[in-house]
Amino acid sequence: MSSAPPSEFRFDPYSDEAMRNPQPLYRILREHHPAYFIPEYDSWVFTRYEDVWNGYMDRDHFSESEGMVFPREVLLEHHRGNPPEPVLEPVKNMFLFLDPPVHTQHRQATALPFLKGSIAKREAEITALVQERLALLLPRGEFDLNTDFASFVSVTMVCRVLGIEPQDPQALADAVNRSVAALNDGPDLDEARAFTYALLLETVQRRRAGKGTESPVIDALIHRDTIGRPLTDEEIAVDLNGILVGGTETLPKIVAGGLLELARRPDQLAEIRAGMPDSIVPAFEEMLRFNAPAQWFGRTVKKPVRLGGVDLEPGQRVILNIASANRDDREFDQPDEFIWNRKVRRLLSFGVGPHFCIGIHLARLEGQVMLREFLNAVKRYTVHPERGNWPASQFQIGWTSLPVTIEELA
C-alpha cells in the first residue's frame, strides 16, 4: 500500500499496516493528502502538524462527546447535524470525553496533585523508586525495559498520586496493557478490565468510608459537585481508569523505545552521558517526539468549520494524527532522525488545548529520572527488539515488551 501512487492510495486507520507500521502511510498522506476523506466513515484524517495543532486547540468547533478514540463501528454509523449530547445520567464515559464547561469544572477539581509544583516535590520519591527498581533488576543481567522497569515505575507512581494501593503493581500494569490492546477481545479482555475496575471501585468505596490512603483526586470527586449532582462510586471508578491508563500505558513505551534509539546511536549516547545532567531534559523531549505512542485522537464537528483547506460539516468526525504530525518536515528538520539535542518549538505528544494530558508533568519527570538513573547505573547495554513485542493498535503503538542485556555497570 505504501508504494502506491497518490491516485491509487487508500488509507484506513484500522488496517493492519496502519496499526503496525504507519509511518510510510503518514508520509504519503502529509505530502499528497493532508486532508484525507474516508467516505466509508464520513471522516477526515489530518496529518500535517499545523492542522493537527489547530484542530486540538479549537474547542468551539470540535467536540469529544463521542469520545476521543473511535472504534471502527462508531465511524460506520454516520450522522450529520449536531453531535450527540454526552450522557450524564448516569455518566457512561470518562470525564475526559466531555466538553467545557463540564470538563473544565471536573478537571479543576482533580488537578491539584498533577500540577507542576506538586509533581516537582515528588522528584526525590521518584528517584528513590527508580533506584530501588534498578538495584533489583540490574543483578539479573537481563530484564524487560517496559514490563520490568518503566511499567513498574509508571504504575506505582500514578497509583501513589491517586491513592490506589495495588498488591502487585506489575499485575496491574499487565492488566492495563491487556485492556487497551487493539486486537485483544474475549475472556482475556474482560478479565483484565474487571481486575482493574474492581481495584478502583474498592479504592473509592474505602475513601467514601473514610478509610484507605488519602487521595486529593478521589476525595474531590466524592465531595465536589461537577455535573449538578454527586457522582456515584461506579462513575468515579470509571473516571479514575482513564487517568490510570494514561499514566501506565504511554510512558513505558516512550522510555523503552527511547533507550533502544540511543543504543542504536552510540555517538549520541556518548554526548548525552558527557552532558549529564543538563542533557537529560532535551534527550527525553526528543524521545517524546520520536516515540510518542498515541497515534491519533478523534473529534466530532460541532458546527461548520474550515480546517486544512477543507470545509467540515457538523456531525462529521475528524482524526487528528499526532504520530504523523511529529514527523512533519514543515515543523521539524530531519523529522525521521532521532536527534537528542533537537530544538523543539512546540510538542503535540501530550495533546494541546482543553483536553491535554493531565499527567504531563508527572510523565515528564518520571521519564527524565528513569533515563538519568539508567544511564548513571549502566555503562553498556544491548537491546533486543527481535525478542520484543510491538502489538497492532490504532491507539497506542510501541514496544510493550523490550528485553535488554546489561553488558557493563557504571
C-alpha positions as CSV (number, residue, x, y, z in Angstrom):
1,M,0.0,0.0,0.0
2,S,2.7,2.5,1.0
3,S,4.3,2.3,-2.5
4,A,1.1,3.0,-4.4
5,P,1.0,6.2,-6.5
6,P,-1.1,9.0,-4.9
7,S,-4.0,8.5,-7.3
8,E,-4.4,4.9,-6.2
9,F,-3.6,5.4,-2.5
10,R,-6.1,4.2,0.1
11,F,-5.8,4.7,3.8
12,D,-7.8,3.1,6.6
13,P,-6.7,3.7,10.2
14,Y,-7.9,0.3,11.2
15,S,-5.9,-1.6,8.5
16,D,-3.2,-3.9,9.7
17,E,-0.4,-1.8,8.1
18,A,-1.8,1.4,9.8
19,M,-1.8,-0.3,13.2
20,R,1.7,-1.9,12.9
21,N,3.9,0.3,10.6
22,P,2.1,3.5,9.8
23,Q,4.9,6.0,9.2
24,P,5.2,5.2,5.4
25,L,1.5,5.8,5.1
26,Y,1.6,9.0,7.0
27,R,4.4,10.3,4.8
28,I,2.1,9.9,1.7
29,L,-0.8,11.5,3.5
30,R,1.2,14.5,4.5
31,E,2.7,15.1,1.1
32,H,-0.3,14.2,-1.1
33,H,-3.5,14.0,1.0
34,P,-3.1,16.3,4.1
35,A,-6.9,16.4,4.4
36,Y,-7.9,12.8,3.5
37,F,-11.6,11.9,3.3
38,I,-12.7,8.4,4.0
39,P,-16.3,8.0,2.6
40,E,-16.9,4.7,4.4
41,Y,-16.5,6.6,7.7
42,D,-17.7,10.0,6.6
43,S,-14.5,11.2,8.3
44,W,-11.5,13.3,7.6
45,V,-7.9,12.5,8.5
46,F,-5.4,15.3,9.2
47,T,-1.7,14.6,9.3
48,R,0.2,17.9,9.0
49,Y,1.4,19.5,12.2
50,E,-0.3,22.8,11.8
51,D,-3.7,21.3,11.0
52,V,-3.4,18.8,13.9
53,W,-2.4,21.5,16.3
54,N,-5.2,23.8,15.2
55,G,-7.8,21.0,15.5
56,Y,-6.9,20.3,19.1
57,M,-6.9,23.9,20.0
58,D,-10.3,24.6,18.6
59,R,-12.9,24.0,21.4
60,D,-15.6,25.9,19.6
61,H,-16.0,23.7,16.6
62,F,-14.9,20.3,17.8
63,S,-16.4,18.1,20.5
64,E,-15.3,15.0,22.4
65,S,-18.9,13.9,23.1
66,E,-18.4,10.6,21.2
67,G,-15.0,10.0,22.9
68,M,-11.5,10.6,21.6
69,V,-10.6,7.1,20.2
70,F,-13.3,6.0,17.8
71,P,-13.9,2.2,17.4
72,R,-14.5,1.4,13.8
73,E,-18.2,0.6,14.4
74,V,-18.7,4.2,15.6
75,L,-17.4,5.7,12.4
76,L,-19.5,3.3,10.3
77,E,-22.6,4.9,11.8
78,H,-22.8,8.3,10.0
79,H,-24.7,11.3,11.3
80,R,-24.9,14.8,10.0
81,G,-26.1,17.7,12.2
82,N,-25.4,18.3,15.8
83,P,-23.2,15.7,17.5
84,P,-24.8,13.6,20.2
85,E,-25.0,15.1,23.7
86,P,-22.9,13.4,26.4
87,V,-24.8,11.1,28.7
88,L,-24.7,12.3,32.3
89,E,-27.5,10.2,33.8
90,P,-25.5,8.1,34.5
91,V,-22.1,9.2,33.2
92,K,-21.2,6.4,30.8
93,N,-17.7,7.5,29.8
94,M,-14.6,9.1,31.4
95,F,-14.8,12.8,32.0
96,L,-12.0,13.5,29.6
97,F,-14.7,12.7,26.9
98,L,-16.8,15.7,28.0
99,D,-16.6,19.2,26.6
100,P,-16.1,22.5,28.5
101,P,-17.6,23.8,30.8
102,V,-18.3,20.4,32.5
103,H,-14.9,19.1,31.5
104,T,-13.2,22.2,32.8
105,Q,-15.0,22.1,36.2
106,H,-14.2,18.4,36.6
107,R,-10.6,18.9,35.7
108,Q,-10.1,21.7,38.1
109,A,-11.4,19.5,40.9
110,T,-8.8,16.8,40.3
111,A,-5.8,18.9,39.1
112,L,-4.0,19.8,42.3
113,P,-1.8,16.7,42.7
114,F,-0.9,16.8,39.0
115,L,0.2,20.5,38.9
116,K,3.8,21.1,38.0
117,G,4.7,22.3,41.5
118,S,3.0,19.4,43.2
119,I,4.9,16.9,40.9
120,A,8.2,18.6,41.4
121,K,8.0,17.9,45.1
122,R,8.0,14.2,44.2
123,E,11.4,14.1,42.5
124,A,13.2,12.5,45.4
125,E,10.4,9.9,45.8
126,I,10.6,9.0,42.1
127,T,14.4,8.9,42.2
128,A,14.3,6.5,45.1
129,L,11.7,4.3,43.4
130,V,13.7,4.1,40.2
131,Q,17.0,3.4,42.1
132,E,15.3,0.7,44.1
133,R,13.9,-0.9,41.0
134,L,17.2,-0.8,39.2
135,A,19.0,-2.3,42.2
136,L,16.6,-5.3,41.9
137,L,16.8,-5.6,38.1
138,L,20.5,-5.0,37.3
139,P,21.9,-8.1,39.0
140,R,19.8,-10.2,36.8
141,G,21.8,-9.2,33.8
142,E,18.7,-9.1,31.6
143,F,15.2,-7.7,32.1
144,D,12.5,-6.0,30.1
145,L,12.7,-2.3,29.7
146,N,8.9,-1.9,29.6
147,T,7.3,-4.5,31.8
148,D,10.0,-4.9,34.4
149,F,11.3,-1.4,34.6
150,A,9.3,1.5,33.1
151,S,5.8,0.0,33.6
152,F,6.5,-0.8,37.2
153,V,7.7,2.7,37.9
154,S,4.8,4.3,36.0
155,V,2.0,2.3,37.5
156,T,3.5,2.7,41.0
157,M,3.7,6.5,40.8
158,V,0.3,7.1,39.3
159,C,-1.2,4.8,42.0
160,R,0.6,6.8,44.7
161,V,-0.7,10.1,43.2
162,L,-4.3,8.7,43.0
163,G,-4.2,7.0,46.4
164,I,-4.5,3.4,45.0
165,E,-2.8,0.5,46.7
166,P,-2.3,-2.4,44.3
167,Q,-0.9,-5.6,45.9
168,D,1.0,-6.3,42.7
169,P,1.9,-3.2,40.6
170,Q,3.2,-5.4,37.8
171,A,0.0,-7.4,37.6
172,L,-2.0,-4.1,37.4
173,A,0.3,-2.8,34.7
174,D,-0.2,-6.0,32.8
175,A,-4.0,-5.7,33.1
176,V,-4.0,-2.2,31.8
177,N,-1.8,-3.2,28.8
178,R,-4.2,-6.1,28.0
179,S,-7.3,-4.0,28.4
180,V,-6.3,-1.5,25.7
181,A,-4.7,-3.8,23.2
182,A,-6.4,-3.3,19.9
183,L,-6.6,-6.9,18.9
184,N,-7.5,-8.1,22.3
185,D,-11.0,-9.4,22.9
186,G,-12.9,-12.2,24.6
187,P,-12.3,-13.5,28.1
188,D,-8.8,-12.1,28.4
189,L,-10.0,-8.6,27.7
190,D,-13.0,-8.9,30.1
191,E,-10.8,-10.3,32.8
192,A,-8.2,-7.5,32.5
193,R,-10.9,-4.8,32.6
194,A,-12.7,-6.5,35.5
195,F,-9.5,-6.8,37.5
196,T,-8.7,-3.1,37.1
197,Y,-12.2,-1.9,37.7
198,A,-12.6,-3.9,40.9
199,L,-9.5,-2.4,42.3
200,L,-10.6,1.1,41.5
201,L,-14.1,0.6,42.8
202,E,-12.8,-0.8,46.1
203,T,-10.5,2.1,46.5
204,V,-13.3,4.6,46.0
205,Q,-15.6,2.8,48.4
206,R,-12.9,2.8,51.1
207,R,-12.3,6.5,50.7
208,R,-16.0,7.2,50.9
209,A,-16.0,5.3,54.2
210,G,-13.1,7.4,55.4
211,K,-10.5,4.6,55.1
212,G,-7.5,3.9,52.9
213,T,-4.8,6.2,51.7
214,E,-5.6,9.9,51.4
215,S,-6.4,10.9,47.9
216,P,-7.0,14.5,46.8
217,V,-8.3,13.2,43.5
218,I,-10.8,10.7,44.8
219,D,-11.9,12.9,47.7
220,A,-12.5,15.8,45.3
221,L,-14.7,13.5,43.1
222,I,-16.6,12.3,46.1
223,H,-17.3,15.7,47.7
224,R,-17.3,18.2,44.9
225,D,-20.2,18.8,42.5
226,T,-19.0,18.9,38.9
227,I,-22.1,17.8,37.0
228,G,-25.0,19.1,39.1
229,R,-25.2,16.1,41.4
230,P,-22.9,13.8,43.4
231,L,-21.0,11.2,41.5
232,T,-21.5,7.5,42.2
233,D,-18.7,5.2,43.2
234,E,-19.0,3.5,39.9
235,E,-18.7,6.7,37.9
236,I,-15.6,7.7,39.9
237,A,-14.0,4.4,39.3
238,V,-14.6,4.7,35.5
239,D,-13.0,8.2,35.6
240,L,-10.0,7.0,37.6
241,N,-9.5,4.3,35.0
242,G,-8.8,7.0,32.3
243,I,-6.0,8.5,34.5
244,L,-4.6,5.1,35.4
245,V,-4.5,4.0,31.7
246,G,-2.9,7.3,30.7
247,G,-0.3,7.1,33.4
248,T,0.5,3.4,32.9
249,E,0.3,2.7,29.1
250,T,2.1,5.6,27.4
251,L,5.3,6.4,29.3
252,P,6.8,2.9,29.3
253,K,6.7,2.8,25.5
254,I,8.5,6.1,25.3
255,V,11.2,5.1,27.8
256,A,11.8,1.6,26.3
257,G,11.7,2.9,22.7
258,G,14.0,5.8,23.6
259,L,16.6,3.6,25.2
260,L,16.6,1.5,22.1
261,E,17.1,4.5,19.8
262,L,20.0,5.6,22.0
263,A,21.6,2.2,21.8
264,R,21.4,2.4,18.0
265,R,23.2,5.7,18.1
266,P,26.3,5.3,20.3
267,D,27.7,8.7,19.3
268,Q,24.6,10.5,20.6
269,L,24.5,8.3,23.7
270,A,28.1,9.4,24.5
271,E,27.2,13.0,24.0
272,I,24.3,12.7,26.4
273,R,26.5,11.0,29.0
274,A,29.1,13.7,28.7
275,G,26.5,16.4,29.2
276,M,24.6,14.9,32.1
277,P,22.6,16.0,34.0
278,D,21.8,19.0,31.7
279,S,21.4,16.8,28.6
280,I,18.7,14.6,30.1
281,V,15.8,17.1,29.5
282,P,16.4,17.7,25.8
283,A,17.1,14.0,25.2
284,F,13.9,13.0,26.8
285,E,12.0,15.6,24.9
286,E,13.3,14.0,21.7
287,M,12.2,10.6,23.0
288,L,8.7,12.1,23.4
289,R,8.6,13.4,19.9
290,F,10.2,10.3,18.3
291,N,8.4,7.6,20.3
292,A,5.1,9.2,21.4
293,P,2.8,6.1,21.2
294,A,-0.5,7.9,20.7
295,Q,-1.3,7.6,17.0
296,W,-4.4,9.8,16.9
297,F,-7.3,11.2,18.8
298,G,-10.7,12.0,17.3
299,R,-13.2,14.8,17.5
300,T,-16.8,15.3,16.2
301,V,-17.6,18.5,14.4
302,K,-20.0,20.7,16.3
303,K,-20.6,23.5,13.7
304,P,-19.3,24.3,10.3
305,V,-15.5,25.0,10.2
306,R,-12.7,25.0,7.7
307,L,-9.5,23.1,8.6
308,G,-6.6,22.2,6.4
309,G,-8.2,23.8,3.4
310,V,-11.5,21.8,3.5
311,D,-14.9,22.5,4.8
312,L,-16.2,20.3,7.6
313,E,-19.9,19.8,8.4
314,P,-21.5,19.2,11.9
315,G,-21.6,15.5,12.8
316,Q,-18.6,14.5,10.7
317,R,-15.6,13.1,12.6
318,V,-12.0,14.1,12.3
319,I,-8.9,12.1,13.1
320,L,-6.1,14.3,14.3
321,N,-2.9,12.3,13.8
322,I,-0.2,13.1,16.4
323,A,2.2,10.3,15.2
324,S,2.2,11.8,11.7
325,A,2.5,15.4,12.9
326,N,5.5,14.6,14.9
327,R,7.3,13.6,11.7
328,D,6.2,16.6,9.6
329,D,9.2,18.3,8.0
330,R,7.2,21.5,7.9
331,E,7.7,21.6,11.7
332,F,10.9,19.6,12.3
333,D,14.2,19.5,10.4
334,Q,15.0,15.8,9.5
335,P,11.9,14.6,11.3
336,D,12.7,10.9,10.8
337,E,16.0,11.2,12.5
338,F,16.5,10.9,16.3
339,I,18.5,14.0,17.3
340,W,18.9,14.2,21.1
341,N,19.6,17.9,21.3
342,R,16.9,19.0,18.8
343,K,15.4,22.4,19.4
344,V,11.6,21.8,19.7
345,R,9.3,24.8,19.4
346,R,6.2,23.0,20.5
347,L,5.1,19.4,21.2
348,L,2.0,17.5,20.5
349,S,2.8,14.3,22.3
350,F,0.7,15.1,25.3
351,G,-2.0,16.8,23.3
352,V,-2.8,20.5,23.5
353,G,-6.0,22.5,24.1
354,P,-8.7,21.8,26.7
355,H,-8.0,18.1,26.8
356,F,-4.2,18.0,27.1
357,C,-2.9,15.2,29.3
358,I,-3.5,15.9,33.0
359,G,-0.4,13.8,33.8
360,I,2.0,15.7,31.6
361,H,4.3,16.9,34.4
362,L,4.3,13.5,36.2
363,A,5.2,11.7,32.9
364,R,8.0,14.2,32.1
365,L,9.6,14.0,35.5
366,E,9.3,10.2,35.6
367,G,10.8,9.8,32.2
368,Q,13.7,12.1,32.9
369,V,14.5,10.4,36.2
370,M,14.3,6.9,34.6
371,L,16.7,8.0,31.7
372,R,19.1,9.7,34.1
373,E,19.3,6.9,36.6
374,F,19.5,4.1,34.0
375,L,22.5,5.9,32.3
376,N,24.0,6.6,35.8
377,A,23.9,2.9,36.6
378,V,24.6,1.3,33.2
379,K,27.7,1.8,31.1
380,R,27.0,-0.6,28.2
381,Y,23.7,-2.3,27.3
382,T,22.2,-4.2,24.4
383,V,18.5,-4.0,23.5
384,H,16.8,-7.0,21.7
385,P,14.0,-5.7,19.5
386,E,13.9,-9.1,17.8
387,R,12.6,-10.6,21.0
388,G,10.3,-7.7,21.9
389,N,6.6,-7.1,21.2
390,W,5.1,-4.3,19.2
391,P,1.4,-5.1,19.0
392,A,-1.0,-3.7,16.5
393,S,-3.1,-0.7,17.6
394,Q,-4.9,2.3,16.1
395,F,-4.4,4.0,19.5
396,Q,-1.2,3.3,21.4
397,I,1.6,2.0,19.2
398,G,5.0,1.0,20.5
399,W,7.1,-1.6,22.5
400,T,5.0,-3.3,25.2
401,S,8.0,-5.7,25.7
402,L,11.6,-5.0,25.0
403,P,14.4,-7.1,26.6
404,V,17.7,-5.6,27.5
405,T,21.1,-7.2,28.4
406,I,23.3,-5.3,30.8
407,E,26.8,-5.6,29.4
408,E,28.7,-3.4,31.9
409,L,27.7,-1.4,35.0
410,A,28.9,2.1,35.5
